[in-house]
Amino acid sequence: MKLAISGKGGVGKTTLAALLAQVYADVGRDVLAVDADPSPCLAGALGFPDELQEQLAPVSEMDALIEERTGAKPGQVGGFFTINPRVDDIPDRFSAEYRGVRLLEMGSVDLGGSGCICPESAMLKTLFTHLLFRDDEVLILDMYAGVEHLGRATVDFVDAMIIVVEPTRRSLGTARQIKKLANDIGLTRLWLVGNKVRNEDEAAFLHAETPGIPVLGLLPADLAVQEADRLGIPVYDHAPALREAAEKMAEQLAASIAAQD
């Protein structure tokens, strides 16, 4: 199962990614979580200890590795370099594992669906493709905020995209943009997850105003999320209401994807 999690900045993509990753790990699945945000914070949401977080570094910032694999220095534009470098060893070599979840930090550059091609983008584009074709693994992509990645062909082979929204019209407007761009590249398996939902009125609003995207589930507003961050512990452990909601979402996703296949 390959899942991409997207949405407007600050809506809770990383919280949902951490919850789902731990749900799948706890039932015995092999889980690879990929933090594709320029400012990675998925390790913290998963409760990775400091010593493991120190082992992680975004692949996009590994200048020596990029030069070794592509034959060109990062930042170079033009010239000759390998556009399909070797990447098969990267997920195991540069990830860290905690409580059954392996985490890889990608970082971010222009991934080359269009526009400038550089050694960094060649590296990450090839790595994304490799990740999407790995077998027997749950892959969870915590995408960076906004919709730009959809124009760069980074998620056109995922099984599903989950769009996280808050119960606001602006957040749903971003979801509408994401839906259009996703459909343009042939990605039609979309689900909406409402986060920070405080009451029945907000839940009803999301169900009524969804831009034609089925609602996978709702995560209640819970101060335990911020407290878990302050304490440096997994949100999965500290917010049982969110954990239960994520467990139901995982079950529904599995059933829906199996039915569509």
C-alpha positions as CSV (number, residue, x, y, z in Angstrom):
1,M,0.0,0.0,0.0
2,K,1.4,3.4,-1.0
3,L,-0.2,6.4,0.5
4,A,0.5,10.1,0.0
5,I,-0.7,12.6,2.6
6,S,-1.2,16.1,1.4
7,G,-3.0,19.4,2.3
8,K,-2.6,23.0,3.3
9,G,0.3,23.8,5.6
10,G,-0.5,23.3,9.3
11,V,-3.6,21.2,8.9
12,G,-2.0,18.1,10.6
13,K,-0.5,16.0,7.7
14,T,2.4,14.9,9.9
15,T,0.1,13.9,12.8
16,L,-2.0,11.7,10.5
17,A,1.2,10.2,8.8
18,A,2.6,9.3,12.2
19,L,-0.7,7.8,13.4
20,L,-1.2,5.6,10.3
21,A,2.4,4.5,10.3
22,Q,2.2,3.3,13.8
23,V,-1.2,1.6,13.2
24,Y,0.2,-0.4,10.4
25,A,3.4,-1.3,12.3
26,D,1.5,-2.5,15.3
27,V,-0.4,-5.0,13.2
28,G,2.9,-6.4,11.8
29,R,3.2,-4.6,8.5
30,D,6.6,-3.5,7.2
31,V,6.3,0.3,7.2
32,L,8.4,2.9,5.6
33,A,7.5,6.5,6.4
34,V,9.0,9.2,4.2
35,D,9.2,12.8,5.3
36,A,9.2,14.9,2.1
37,D,8.9,18.2,3.9
38,P,11.8,20.8,3.6
39,S,11.5,21.1,7.4
40,P,11.1,17.5,8.5
41,C,9.2,16.8,11.8
42,L,7.8,13.3,11.3
43,A,10.4,11.8,13.5
44,G,9.2,13.9,16.4
45,A,5.6,13.0,15.8
46,L,6.6,9.3,15.9
47,G,8.5,9.8,19.1
48,F,11.9,8.9,17.7
49,P,14.5,9.3,20.5
50,D,17.0,12.1,20.0
51,E,19.9,9.7,19.2
52,L,17.9,8.2,16.3
53,Q,16.8,11.7,15.1
54,E,20.5,12.7,15.0
55,Q,21.1,9.8,12.6
56,L,18.6,11.2,10.1
57,A,19.4,13.7,7.4
58,P,17.5,14.7,4.3
59,V,18.7,12.9,1.2
60,S,18.5,16.2,-0.8
61,E,21.2,17.7,1.5
62,M,23.6,14.8,1.1
63,D,25.9,16.6,-1.3
64,A,28.7,14.0,-1.4
65,L,26.2,11.1,-2.0
66,I,24.5,13.1,-4.8
67,E,27.8,13.8,-6.5
68,E,28.9,10.2,-6.1
69,R,25.7,8.8,-7.7
70,T,25.0,11.5,-10.4
71,G,28.6,12.5,-11.2
72,A,27.8,16.2,-10.7
73,K,27.9,18.6,-7.7
74,P,24.6,19.7,-6.2
75,G,23.5,23.1,-7.4
76,Q,24.9,22.5,-10.9
77,V,22.7,23.4,-13.8
78,G,23.5,22.1,-17.2
79,G,26.4,19.9,-18.0
80,F,26.3,16.1,-17.9
81,F,25.1,13.9,-15.1
82,T,23.3,10.6,-14.6
83,I,19.6,11.1,-14.5
84,N,18.8,7.6,-13.2
85,P,21.4,7.2,-10.4
86,R,21.6,4.1,-8.2
87,V,19.2,4.5,-5.2
88,D,18.2,1.0,-4.2
89,D,20.4,1.0,-1.1
90,I,19.3,4.4,0.2
91,P,16.0,3.5,2.0
92,D,17.8,0.9,4.2
93,R,21.1,2.7,4.5
94,F,19.9,6.2,5.5
95,S,16.7,5.4,7.4
96,A,16.2,4.9,11.1
97,E,13.8,2.5,12.8
98,Y,11.7,2.9,15.9
99,R,8.9,0.7,17.1
100,G,8.5,-1.0,13.8
101,V,8.5,2.2,11.6
102,R,11.4,2.9,9.4
103,L,11.8,6.6,8.6
104,L,13.5,8.3,5.7
105,E,13.9,12.0,5.3
106,M,13.8,13.1,1.6
107,G,14.0,16.8,1.8
108,S,12.8,18.8,-1.1
109,V,14.0,20.2,-4.4
110,D,12.3,20.6,-7.8
111,L,11.5,17.0,-8.6
112,G,11.4,17.5,-12.4
113,G,8.0,16.8,-13.7
114,S,8.6,20.0,-15.5
115,G,11.2,22.9,-15.2
116,C,14.8,22.8,-14.2
117,I,16.6,19.5,-13.9
118,C,19.6,19.3,-11.6
119,P,21.5,16.5,-9.8
120,E,19.4,16.8,-6.7
121,S,16.1,16.5,-8.6
122,A,17.4,13.5,-10.6
123,M,18.4,11.8,-7.3
124,L,15.0,12.4,-5.6
125,K,12.9,11.6,-8.6
126,T,14.6,8.3,-9.1
127,L,14.3,7.6,-5.4
128,F,10.6,8.3,-5.4
129,T,10.1,6.0,-8.3
130,H,12.1,3.3,-6.5
131,L,10.0,3.7,-3.4
132,L,6.7,3.4,-5.2
133,F,7.7,0.1,-6.8
134,R,9.0,-1.6,-3.7
135,D,6.9,-4.7,-2.8
136,D,5.4,-6.0,0.5
137,E,5.6,-2.7,2.3
138,V,3.3,0.1,3.5
139,L,4.8,3.4,2.2
140,I,3.5,6.6,3.7
141,L,4.6,9.8,2.1
142,D,4.3,12.9,4.3
143,M,4.2,15.5,1.5
144,Y,5.2,19.1,1.9
145,A,2.4,21.8,2.2
146,G,0.5,22.9,-0.9
147,V,-0.1,21.4,-4.3
148,E,3.2,21.9,-6.1
149,H,4.3,18.3,-5.9
150,L,1.4,17.2,-8.0
151,G,2.8,19.1,-11.0
152,R,6.1,17.4,-10.5
153,A,4.9,13.8,-11.1
154,T,5.9,12.7,-7.6
155,V,2.7,10.8,-6.6
156,D,1.2,9.6,-9.8
157,F,1.7,5.9,-8.8
158,V,0.4,5.9,-5.2
159,D,-2.6,3.8,-4.3
160,A,-4.3,6.7,-2.7
161,M,-3.9,10.3,-1.7
162,I,-5.3,11.5,1.6
163,I,-6.0,15.2,1.8
164,V,-6.1,16.5,5.3
165,V,-8.3,19.5,6.0
166,E,-9.5,21.6,8.9
167,P,-13.2,22.5,9.1
168,T,-12.7,25.8,7.2
169,R,-13.6,26.9,3.7
170,R,-10.0,27.9,3.0
171,S,-8.7,24.5,3.8
172,L,-11.4,22.9,1.7
173,G,-10.4,25.3,-1.1
174,T,-6.9,23.8,-1.1
175,A,-8.4,20.3,-1.2
176,R,-10.4,21.3,-4.3
177,Q,-7.1,22.5,-5.9
178,I,-5.4,19.2,-5.0
179,K,-8.3,17.2,-6.4
180,K,-8.1,19.0,-9.7
181,L,-4.3,18.6,-10.1
182,A,-4.4,14.9,-8.9
183,N,-7.1,14.1,-11.5
184,D,-5.0,15.8,-14.2
185,I,-2.2,13.3,-13.6
186,G,-4.7,10.4,-13.4
187,L,-4.8,10.0,-9.6
188,T,-8.5,9.5,-8.7
189,R,-8.2,7.6,-5.5
190,L,-8.7,10.5,-3.1
191,W,-9.9,10.6,0.5
192,L,-10.6,13.5,2.8
193,V,-9.6,13.5,6.5
194,G,-10.9,16.3,8.7
195,N,-8.6,17.3,11.5
196,K,-9.1,19.4,14.6
197,V,-12.8,18.8,14.6
198,R,-14.3,20.2,17.8
199,N,-18.0,19.3,17.5
200,E,-20.9,17.9,15.5
201,D,-21.4,21.1,13.6
202,E,-17.9,21.1,12.3
203,A,-18.2,17.4,11.4
204,A,-21.4,18.1,9.5
205,F,-19.8,21.0,7.7
206,L,-17.0,18.9,6.4
207,H,-19.4,16.2,5.2
208,A,-21.6,18.7,3.5
209,E,-18.9,20.9,1.9
210,T,-16.4,18.2,0.8
211,P,-15.4,19.0,-2.9
212,G,-16.6,15.6,-4.2
213,I,-14.0,13.7,-2.1
214,P,-15.2,10.9,0.1
215,V,-14.6,11.5,3.8
216,L,-12.3,8.8,5.2
217,G,-12.6,9.9,8.8
218,L,-12.3,12.7,11.3
219,L,-9.7,13.5,13.9
220,P,-11.0,15.3,17.0
221,A,-9.4,18.5,18.3
222,D,-7.2,17.3,21.1
223,L,-4.6,19.3,23.1
224,A,-2.8,16.0,23.7
225,V,-1.2,16.5,20.3
226,Q,0.6,19.6,21.3
227,E,1.4,18.1,24.7
228,A,2.9,15.0,23.1
229,D,5.2,17.3,21.0
230,R,6.3,19.2,24.1
231,L,7.1,16.0,25.9
232,G,8.8,14.4,22.9
233,I,6.5,11.3,22.9
234,P,4.5,9.7,20.2
235,V,1.1,11.3,19.5
236,Y,-0.1,7.7,18.9
237,D,0.5,6.9,22.6
238,H,-0.7,10.2,24.1
239,A,-3.9,10.8,22.2
240,P,-6.0,7.6,22.3
241,A,-9.0,9.2,20.6
242,L,-6.8,10.0,17.6
243,R,-5.3,6.6,17.6
244,E,-8.7,4.9,17.5
245,A,-9.8,7.2,14.6
246,A,-6.7,6.3,12.7
247,E,-7.2,2.6,13.3
248,K,-10.7,2.9,11.7
249,M,-9.3,4.8,8.8
250,A,-6.7,2.1,8.1
251,E,-9.3,-0.6,8.1
252,Q,-11.5,1.4,5.7
253,L,-8.6,2.2,3.4
254,A,-7.7,-1.5,3.1
255,A,-11.2,-2.5,2.3
256,S,-11.8,0.4,-0.2
257,I,-8.5,-0.3,-2.1
258,A,-9.2,-4.0,-2.2
259,A,-12.7,-3.4,-3.6
260,Q,-11.4,-1.1,-6.3
261,D,-8.7,-3.5,-7.3
